[in-house]
Amino acid sequence: MSGKVFLAVGLDAGASRTRCLVCVIENLRMRCLGYGECPSEGWVKSRIRDQNALTQSVLEALHEAEHRAQVSIESAVVGFGGLTVRGANSRSRIELGRPRAIEQRDVNRALDRASRVQLHEDRMVLQLFAQDFIVEDQAGHRDPRSMLAQRLEANAHLITGSVQEHNCLVAAINQAHVAVEETVFEPVAAHYAAIVPEDRHEGTALVDIGAHSTDLVVFYDECLQLASSLPICGDHFTRDVAVTFRIDFEEARLAKEQFGNAVAEYTAENSTVEVAWPGEKSAKELQRRVLNDILEARAKELFEFVRRELVRVGMKKSMVGGVVLTGGGARLSGMCDIAEGVLGCQARNGLAAGIKDWPEEIDDPAWTTAAGLAMYSARLKVQGELERQSVGLLARILR
């Protein structure tokens, strides 16, 4: 295993930007080889409306990543998110027949039964996360293996999504001649990349603020407690600016990214900024205090939705690890300050950690999801190789 080299590729086909990250696994360590990024096409309100346009965006990002990494990409772990994603708790119970030691196959059977819930039409289970196990009516066991019992119950959290949207995404990736190793809920991947293992025991929430949707996951003691999508996204911030100042959407986005701040308190009343869109003869003058007032109001509304979700699962006072912000929307100045004020806990931007030779130019919360997806790909490759080695060893023993 130590002498083999594997590629680990994460593909984040977002509604605004498509990002591809290529890493190599060497001696169980990840090293960045290259990356590619381009504007996304084919999305409308977090749903795929033009599959061919999305494929072209994926191809462009792949070609750029392949050129930088000097490799050919054949497969990738792909991110999935948007307003169709929901989370729900599930519980199952199995009988072991007689008192005996619980085995791994019993745990697998209990979790498999927990995933077999009745779903509405066009719904599928995207991911399943074990929370804890109940052994002989005694709750709170994280690993019930080797315990003596007659019955075993499993509590799990299911992440479900739209079958149609999932199939469209996978088909678009396949059209770009790339096999999909697995689809992962985007904020789960970002959480995996931005929060180191020793900090995952504390209560943490990750808010992935995208252009068309904001996705939320909440973990406590390494168990997923909540997965949901929120109705406020990055485009709402931009649209508010466009409507208020009567400018087009791209000009509003430029003003938000270059001059915006989610905290308006320290902006002078008479401060103005000029926005010049390429191709226009004259720049437009905007009042910066008004701009920031707009952004602050929308940011507070966003984190109010987050607060309600935390209250709903009883986690409002358990956020010892704080809130981590990722996605393009996290780059807006002052977002962490607003999050701390509304949620009453520490907040920070989530940056990828644990990948060697990480380029400085993508040390950005917008790239955290792609990093987490590449990490998932690496884990799949390493686990697959270990399983092949164990089977090969067994075959040699029995030969």
C-alpha positions as CSV (number, residue, x, y, z in Angstrom):
1,M,0.0,0.0,0.0
2,S,2.8,2.4,0.9
3,G,4.4,2.2,-2.5
4,K,1.2,2.8,-4.6
5,V,0.1,6.2,-5.8
6,F,-3.6,7.0,-6.3
7,L,-5.4,10.1,-7.7
8,A,-8.1,11.6,-5.6
9,V,-10.4,14.1,-7.4
10,G,-13.1,16.3,-6.0
11,L,-15.6,17.9,-8.3
12,D,-17.8,20.8,-7.0
13,A,-20.3,21.6,-9.8
14,G,-21.8,24.6,-8.1
15,A,-24.5,26.9,-9.4
16,S,-22.1,29.8,-9.8
17,R,-18.7,28.2,-10.3
18,T,-17.5,24.7,-11.2
19,R,-14.3,23.7,-9.3
20,C,-12.2,20.6,-9.7
21,L,-9.3,19.6,-7.4
22,V,-6.8,16.9,-8.2
23,C,-4.7,15.4,-5.4
24,V,-2.4,12.4,-5.2
25,I,-2.2,9.9,-2.3
26,E,1.4,9.1,-1.4
27,N,2.3,7.1,1.7
28,L,-1.2,7.7,3.0
29,R,-0.7,11.5,2.7
30,M,-2.6,13.8,0.3
31,R,-0.8,16.3,-1.9
32,C,-2.4,18.8,-4.3
33,L,-1.4,18.4,-7.9
34,G,-3.7,20.9,-9.6
35,Y,-7.0,22.6,-9.9
36,G,-9.5,24.1,-12.4
37,E,-12.3,26.6,-12.1
38,C,-14.8,28.1,-14.5
39,P,-18.2,29.8,-14.4
40,S,-21.1,27.4,-14.2
41,E,-23.9,27.2,-16.8
42,G,-27.2,25.3,-16.9
43,W,-28.5,26.1,-13.3
44,V,-31.7,27.9,-12.3
45,K,-32.5,28.3,-8.6
46,S,-30.3,25.4,-7.6
47,R,-31.8,23.0,-10.1
48,I,-30.3,21.8,-13.4
49,R,-32.1,23.2,-16.4
50,D,-29.6,22.5,-19.1
51,Q,-27.6,19.4,-18.7
52,N,-25.4,19.9,-21.8
53,A,-24.4,23.4,-20.6
54,L,-23.4,21.9,-17.2
55,T,-21.4,19.3,-19.0
56,Q,-19.5,22.0,-20.9
57,S,-18.7,23.8,-17.6
58,V,-17.4,20.5,-16.1
59,L,-15.3,19.8,-19.2
60,E,-13.7,23.3,-18.9
61,A,-12.8,22.9,-15.3
62,L,-11.5,19.3,-15.8
63,H,-9.3,20.4,-18.7
64,E,-7.8,23.2,-16.6
65,A,-7.2,20.9,-13.7
66,E,-5.7,18.2,-16.0
67,H,-3.4,20.8,-17.6
68,R,-2.1,21.9,-14.2
69,A,-1.7,18.4,-12.7
70,Q,-0.4,16.8,-15.9
71,V,-2.7,13.8,-15.4
72,S,-5.8,12.4,-17.0
73,I,-9.0,12.4,-14.8
74,E,-11.1,9.3,-15.1
75,S,-13.3,9.5,-11.9
76,A,-14.2,11.9,-9.2
77,V,-16.3,12.3,-6.0
78,V,-19.0,14.8,-6.8
79,G,-20.8,17.2,-4.5
80,F,-24.6,17.4,-4.3
81,G,-26.7,20.0,-2.6
82,G,-29.5,22.5,-3.2
83,L,-33.0,23.1,-2.1
84,T,-34.1,19.5,-2.7
85,V,-31.9,18.1,0.0
86,R,-33.4,17.3,3.4
87,G,-32.4,15.4,6.5
88,A,-34.4,13.2,8.9
89,N,-33.8,10.9,11.8
90,S,-34.6,7.2,11.5
91,R,-34.6,4.3,13.9
92,S,-34.5,0.5,13.4
93,R,-34.6,-2.6,15.5
94,I,-33.3,-6.1,14.9
95,E,-33.6,-9.3,16.9
96,L,-30.5,-11.5,17.3
97,G,-32.4,-14.6,18.4
98,R,-30.3,-15.5,21.4
99,P,-27.9,-13.7,23.7
100,R,-24.6,-13.5,21.7
101,A,-21.9,-11.0,20.9
102,I,-22.9,-8.3,18.4
103,E,-20.9,-8.6,15.2
104,Q,-20.2,-6.1,12.4
105,R,-22.8,-7.8,10.2
106,D,-25.4,-7.1,12.9
107,V,-24.5,-3.4,12.9
108,N,-24.6,-3.3,9.1
109,R,-28.1,-5.0,9.1
110,A,-29.4,-2.5,11.7
111,L,-28.2,0.5,9.7
112,D,-29.5,-1.0,6.4
113,R,-32.9,-1.4,8.0
114,A,-32.8,2.2,9.2
115,S,-32.2,3.4,5.6
116,R,-35.3,1.5,4.4
117,V,-37.8,4.2,5.1
118,Q,-40.8,5.1,3.0
119,L,-39.9,8.1,0.9
120,H,-42.1,10.3,-1.2
121,E,-41.9,10.0,-5.0
122,D,-38.7,11.4,-6.5
123,R,-36.8,11.0,-3.2
124,M,-33.7,8.9,-2.6
125,V,-31.3,8.3,0.3
126,L,-28.1,10.2,-0.5
127,Q,-26.1,9.4,2.7
128,L,-26.7,7.7,6.1
129,F,-24.9,8.6,9.3
130,A,-25.1,6.4,12.4
131,Q,-25.8,8.4,15.6
132,D,-25.8,5.8,18.4
133,F,-27.0,2.3,19.2
134,I,-29.4,0.9,21.9
135,V,-28.3,-2.4,23.3
136,E,-31.0,-4.2,25.4
137,D,-32.8,-0.9,26.0
138,Q,-29.5,0.8,27.1
139,A,-29.0,3.8,24.9
140,G,-25.9,5.8,24.0
141,H,-23.5,3.2,22.7
142,R,-21.3,4.4,19.9
143,D,-19.8,1.0,19.0
144,P,-21.9,-2.0,20.2
145,R,-19.7,-4.7,18.7
146,S,-18.7,-7.6,21.0
147,M,-21.5,-6.7,23.5
148,L,-23.8,-9.5,24.5
149,A,-27.4,-8.9,23.5
150,Q,-30.6,-10.3,22.1
151,R,-31.7,-7.2,20.3
152,L,-30.1,-4.1,18.8
153,E,-31.5,-0.8,17.8
154,A,-29.9,1.9,15.7
155,N,-30.5,5.6,15.5
156,A,-29.4,7.3,12.2
157,H,-29.7,10.5,10.3
158,L,-30.7,10.2,6.6
159,I,-29.8,12.8,4.0
160,T,-32.3,12.6,1.1
161,G,-32.5,14.4,-2.2
162,S,-34.3,14.5,-5.5
163,V,-33.8,11.4,-7.7
164,Q,-34.3,13.5,-10.9
165,E,-31.7,16.2,-9.8
166,H,-29.2,13.5,-8.7
167,N,-29.6,11.6,-12.0
168,C,-29.2,14.8,-14.0
169,L,-26.0,15.7,-12.2
170,V,-24.5,12.2,-12.6
171,A,-25.5,12.1,-16.3
172,A,-23.9,15.5,-16.9
173,I,-20.6,14.3,-15.3
174,N,-20.7,11.1,-17.2
175,Q,-21.1,13.1,-20.5
176,A,-17.8,14.7,-19.6
177,H,-16.3,11.2,-19.7
178,V,-15.8,11.0,-15.9
179,A,-17.1,8.3,-13.7
180,V,-18.8,9.3,-10.4
181,E,-17.3,7.4,-7.5
182,E,-19.8,8.7,-5.0
183,T,-22.1,11.7,-4.5
184,V,-21.7,13.6,-1.1
185,F,-23.8,16.3,0.5
186,E,-21.6,19.4,0.0
187,P,-21.5,20.8,3.5
188,V,-20.6,17.3,4.9
189,A,-17.6,17.3,2.5
190,A,-16.7,20.9,3.6
191,H,-17.0,19.9,7.3
192,Y,-14.6,17.0,6.6
193,A,-12.0,19.3,5.1
194,A,-12.3,22.4,7.4
195,I,-12.6,20.8,10.8
196,V,-9.7,18.6,12.1
197,P,-10.5,15.3,13.8
198,E,-9.7,16.4,17.3
199,D,-12.3,19.3,17.0
200,R,-15.1,17.1,15.7
201,H,-16.1,15.9,19.2
202,E,-17.4,19.3,20.0
203,G,-20.7,20.7,18.8
204,T,-20.1,22.4,15.4
205,A,-22.3,23.7,12.6
206,L,-21.1,24.3,9.0
207,V,-23.0,26.8,6.8
208,D,-22.1,26.5,3.1
209,I,-23.3,29.7,1.5
210,G,-23.6,29.2,-2.3
211,A,-25.0,31.4,-5.1
212,H,-28.4,29.5,-5.3
213,S,-28.7,27.8,-2.0
214,T,-27.3,27.7,1.6
215,D,-26.8,24.3,3.1
216,L,-26.4,23.5,6.8
217,V,-25.0,20.5,8.8
218,V,-24.7,20.2,12.5
219,F,-22.4,17.7,14.2
220,Y,-22.1,16.7,17.9
221,D,-19.6,14.2,19.1
222,E,-18.9,13.3,15.5
223,C,-22.5,12.4,14.9
224,L,-24.6,14.2,12.3
225,Q,-27.6,15.8,14.1
226,L,-29.0,17.9,11.3
227,A,-28.8,18.4,7.5
228,S,-30.9,21.0,5.8
229,S,-31.1,23.6,3.1
230,L,-32.0,27.3,3.9
231,P,-34.0,29.6,1.7
232,I,-31.4,32.4,1.8
233,C,-28.4,32.3,-0.6
234,G,-25.7,34.5,-2.1
235,D,-27.9,35.7,-5.0
236,H,-30.4,37.2,-2.5
237,F,-27.7,39.5,-1.3
238,T,-26.8,40.6,-4.8
239,R,-30.5,41.0,-5.9
240,D,-31.2,43.2,-2.9
241,V,-28.3,45.5,-4.0
242,A,-29.5,45.5,-7.6
243,V,-33.1,46.4,-6.7
244,T,-32.1,49.1,-4.2
245,F,-29.7,51.0,-6.5
246,R,-31.4,50.1,-9.8
247,I,-28.4,48.6,-11.3
248,D,-28.1,45.3,-13.2
249,F,-27.3,42.0,-11.4
250,E,-23.6,41.8,-12.5
251,E,-22.9,45.4,-11.3
252,A,-24.6,44.6,-8.0
253,R,-22.4,41.5,-7.6
254,L,-19.3,43.5,-8.4
255,A,-20.2,46.2,-5.8
256,K,-21.0,43.5,-3.2
257,E,-17.7,41.6,-3.7
258,Q,-15.4,44.7,-4.0
259,F,-16.9,47.1,-1.5
260,G,-19.5,45.2,0.6
261,N,-19.4,44.5,4.3
262,A,-22.1,42.7,6.4
263,V,-21.4,45.1,9.3
264,A,-22.6,48.6,8.4
265,E,-21.9,50.2,11.8
266,Y,-18.4,51.4,11.0
267,T,-19.1,52.7,7.5
268,A,-19.2,56.5,7.2
269,E,-22.5,58.1,6.2
270,N,-20.9,60.1,3.4
271,S,-18.8,57.3,2.0
272,T,-19.4,56.5,-1.7
273,V,-18.0,54.0,-4.1
274,E,-17.9,53.8,-7.9
275,V,-18.8,50.7,-9.8
276,A,-17.5,50.5,-13.4
277,W,-18.7,47.4,-15.3
278,P,-16.5,46.5,-18.3
279,G,-17.8,48.1,-21.5
280,E,-19.6,51.0,-19.9
281,K,-18.5,54.5,-20.5
282,S,-19.1,55.9,-17.0
283,A,-18.9,54.5,-13.5
284,K,-21.9,54.5,-11.2
285,E,-21.7,56.1,-7.7
286,L,-23.2,54.2,-4.8
287,Q,-23.6,55.1,-1.1
288,R,-21.5,52.6,0.8
289,R,-23.4,52.9,4.0
290,V,-26.7,52.0,2.2
291,L,-24.9,49.1,0.5
292,N,-23.7,47.7,3.8
293,D,-27.1,48.3,5.5
294,I,-28.7,46.1,2.8
295,L,-26.1,43.3,3.2
296,E,-26.3,43.4,7.0
297,A,-30.0,43.0,7.0
298,R,-29.9,40.0,4.7
299,A,-27.0,38.4,6.7
300,K,-29.0,38.7,9.9
301,E,-31.9,37.1,8.2
302,L,-29.7,34.2,7.0
303,F,-28.3,33.5,10.5
304,E,-31.8,33.8,12.0
305,F,-32.7,30.8,9.9
306,V,-29.6,29.0,11.1
307,R,-30.5,29.8,14.7
308,R,-34.0,28.4,14.3
309,E,-32.6,25.2,12.9
310,L,-30.2,24.9,15.9
311,V,-33.1,25.4,18.3
312,R,-35.2,22.8,16.5
313,V,-32.6,20.1,17.2
314,G,-31.7,21.3,20.7
315,M,-28.2,22.4,19.7
316,K,-28.4,26.2,20.3
317,K,-26.4,26.0,23.6
318,S,-24.2,23.2,22.6
319,M,-22.1,24.9,19.9
320,V,-18.8,24.6,21.7
321,G,-16.9,24.3,18.4
322,G,-18.7,27.2,16.9
323,V,-20.0,27.9,13.4
324,V,-17.8,27.5,10.3
325,L,-18.7,29.4,7.1
326,T,-17.8,28.1,3.7
327,G,-18.8,28.7,0.1
328,G,-18.5,31.9,-2.0
329,G,-20.9,33.8,0.2
330,A,-18.5,33.4,3.2
331,R,-16.0,35.7,1.5
332,L,-18.2,38.7,2.3
333,S,-16.5,40.8,5.0
334,G,-18.3,40.8,8.4
335,M,-20.2,37.6,7.9
336,C,-18.4,36.0,10.9
337,D,-19.3,39.0,13.1
338,I,-23.0,38.7,12.2
339,A,-23.0,35.0,12.8
340,E,-21.4,35.4,16.3
341,G,-23.9,38.2,17.2
342,V,-27.0,36.2,16.1
343,L,-26.0,32.7,17.2
344,G,-24.1,33.6,20.3
345,C,-21.0,31.4,19.6
346,Q,-17.7,31.8,17.9
347,A,-17.6,31.8,14.1
348,R,-14.8,31.5,11.5
349,N,-14.3,30.9,7.8
350,G,-13.6,27.3,6.9
351,L,-10.4,26.7,5.0
352,A,-9.2,23.3,3.8
353,A,-6.6,21.6,6.1
354,G,-4.5,18.5,5.8
355,I,-3.5,18.7,2.1
356,K,0.2,19.2,1.3
357,D,1.2,21.8,-1.3
358,W,-2.1,23.6,-1.0
359,P,-1.9,26.6,-3.4
360,E,-2.1,30.0,-1.8
361,E,-4.4,31.3,-4.5
362,I,-7.2,28.9,-3.6
363,D,-6.8,29.2,0.2
364,D,-10.4,30.3,0.2
365,P,-13.7,29.1,1.8
366,A,-15.1,28.7,-1.7
367,W,-12.7,25.8,-2.3
368,T,-13.3,24.0,0.9
369,T,-16.1,21.8,-0.5
370,A,-13.8,20.6,-3.4
371,A,-11.1,19.8,-0.9
372,G,-13.5,17.7,1.2
373,L,-14.7,15.9,-1.9
374,A,-11.1,15.0,-2.8
375,M,-10.6,13.7,0.7
376,Y,-13.6,11.5,0.3
377,S,-12.2,10.2,-2.9
378,A,-8.9,9.5,-1.2
379,R,-10.6,7.6,1.6
380,L,-12.5,5.4,-0.9
381,K,-9.3,4.6,-2.8
382,V,-7.4,3.7,0.4
383,Q,-10.2,1.6,1.8
384,G,-10.6,-0.2,-1.5
385,E,-6.9,-1.0,-1.7
386,L,-6.9,-2.3,1.9
387,E,-9.8,-4.6,1.1
388,R,-8.1,-5.9,-2.0
389,Q,-5.0,-6.6,0.0
390,S,-6.9,-8.4,2.7
391,V,-8.7,-10.6,0.1
392,G,-5.4,-11.3,-1.6
393,L,-3.8,-12.3,1.7
394,L,-6.7,-14.6,2.5
395,A,-6.4,-16.2,-0.9
396,R,-2.7,-16.9,-0.3
397,I,-3.4,-18.4,3.1
398,L,-6.1,-20.7,1.7
399,R,-4.2,-21.7,-1.4
